[in-house]
Amino acid sequence: MIENTIKIKLKSRALLFFIFIISLSITSFENISLASEDFIEFEVTEVVPLFKGCDNSNSRKESVECFNKKMMNHIKRNFNYPEEALEKRIQGRVDVSFIINQSGKVENIKANASNVKDSDKKILEREATRIVSLLPKFTPGMHKGKIVNVKYGLPIVFKMM
């Protein structure tokens, strides 16, 4: 009983800290290379991919803000601190990148954990990949009048308090 209470408290504290960190750190990054060069980076795409509900944005800035807000909400809704990571007290940062393809589907998900022992990396990388794989279909991005593949990346920080 006490063990379950401790696990629940750890999970809720970990989730609260995670939400705080992710709200500060949703951003694009270029640390993870993808096999295909057939994409445009999110930060330079003229028309960014859109979540459902972001279609009414009047500017690129509003579209990016809506995208980031919806991304953060998706992560908060789907985040589960892995049980094994809780038991082993594993913490770290996972840099995730992926392509939103010309059909609006997520593909080429890459996850790279840092500040984590090699033997524990897969635990956090699996959860980060799972969260991204649950993303909905997007309205595809456009660049120079053409629908394009768009590369997006973000860090997901796993930290217990």
Disulfide bonds with the S-S distance in Angstrom:
Cys54-Cys66 1.94
